[in-house]
Amino acid sequence: MKYTIKVTRTTKSRISDVDFDNIPFGRLFSDHMFIAEYINGEWVNPRIEPFAPFSINPASMGLHYGQNIFEGMKASVTQDGDPLLFRPEMHARRFNRSAARMCMPAVPEELFLEGLHQLVGMDKNWIPPREGSALYIRPFMFANDEFIGVKTAQVYKFMIITGPVGPYYARPVSLLAESQYIRAARGGVGEAKAAGNYGAAMLPSKNAQDKGYDQILWLDGRDFKFVQEVGTMNIFFVIDGVVVTPSTEDGTILRGITRDSILQLLPEMGYKVQERPLSIDEIVNAYHKGTLQECFGAGTAAVVAHVDKIAYKDLVMELPKMEDRKVGEAVKNYINGLRAGKIEDTKGWIVPVKMEATVG
Ligand SMILES: *Cc1c(COP(=O)(O)O)cnc(C)c1O
């Protein structure tokens, strides 16, 4: 099915106000936004409008009962200025898996992708040209029935907003392995990009920051033994020459698209990779033996964020210095190279933005 998206262009672009050398993360939004509504069992009125605040009823269910999901992805430009998306259909599918877990309606992949292409195409001048910079894209959906009472909503709003971002997490991050609070348990919603997961992490994250750590390394919700992930990143360790990342089949870990990409790339680069349960004890033992070589987070925002320190109970593990962070650097440079159009895409991960779709 092909959707017809009604386009209303802004009469006053704000782009000339933007200093692309100095982009404040997450505070700057492009000229347009995409909106569609789910009413009476179908998605209706898909449209692109000037980015602006909108009103909702104070009884809007999404404000009260947490049927609220999102995605995070990026558009980049080649040296010739052609806009690119990275594995957009994977984001569309994951969005719908999050929706299913939260008992929300699926957004048809064609609608998600059509809206995405048209919106990014219209605002392509907002994609910062510098390598490592990008246009951050935030698709989201929330329940919008005007009803007080806990039930599955019947009315939803799906939107996409975008904004330019500079390079993220330039310096390595420090992690605190958390032994009091949990992020996700078996049977819960850890695997969904559901807004509530992030609200639940705010207090423990603030506590960690008060102790001088950037982020929490989450441990499993039953025994505080197995490593899960970090903030909005999946986690990789290099132990004695083998790259290890926690397996995701128990449903507590967000299935990152960066994680998936790295897992495909590493064997081709000659690295040995394992997806399996990984305990904090194994990491501590490796540290004492001198075989804990590298640790990095992987997610759309940073691509790769090196970790320089991990605290667990009374132990502070300092990781080897920059020149030894070979694995993380290699995959980061590769993915950034693909996004900049400098490395040939042999996997079909890079999707040019359909520019002909912008006439509307
Ligand atoms: C978004 C997210 C990730 C990373 O996923 P990507 O698809 O690589 O961006 C990892 N963990 C959590 C909790 C996330 O929300």
The ligand as an SDF file (V2000), in Angstrom:
LIG
                    3D

 15 15  0  0  0  0  0  0  0  0999 V2000
   18.1130    2.2960   22.0320 C   0  0  0  0  0  0  0  0  0  0  0  0
   18.7810    1.4550   23.0620 C   0  0  0  0  0  0  0  0  0  0  0  0
   19.9450    0.6930   22.7950 C   0  0  0  0  0  0  0  0  0  0  0  0
   20.7060    0.7790   21.5020 C   0  0  0  0  0  0  0  0  0  0  0  0
   19.9880    0.4110   20.3780 O   0  0  0  0  0  0  0  0  0  0  0  0
   20.4510    0.9310   18.9430 P   0  0  0  0  0  0  0  0  0  0  0  0
   19.4610    0.3320   18.0220 O   0  0  0  0  0  0  0  0  0  0  0  0
   21.8160    0.3900   18.7050 O   0  0  0  0  0  0  0  0  0  0  0  0
   20.4340    2.4010   18.9860 O   0  0  0  0  0  0  0  0  0  0  0  0
   20.4300   -0.1160   23.7970 C   0  0  0  0  0  0  0  0  0  0  0  0
   19.8370   -0.1720   25.0060 N   0  0  0  0  0  0  0  0  0  0  0  0
   18.7390    0.5390   25.2870 C   0  0  0  0  0  0  0  0  0  0  0  0
   18.1360    0.4070   26.6270 C   0  0  0  0  0  0  0  0  0  0  0  0
   18.1920    1.3840   24.3400 C   0  0  0  0  0  0  0  0  0  0  0  0
   17.1170    2.1190   24.6390 O   0  0  0  0  0  0  0  0  0  0  0  0
  1  2  1  0
  2  3  1  0
  2 14  2  0
  3  4  1  0
  3 10  2  0
  4  5  1  0
  5  6  1  0
  6  7  2  0
  6  8  1  0
  6  9  1  0
 10 11  1  0
 11 12  2  0
 12 13  1  0
 12 14  1  0
 14 15  1  0
M  END
$$$$
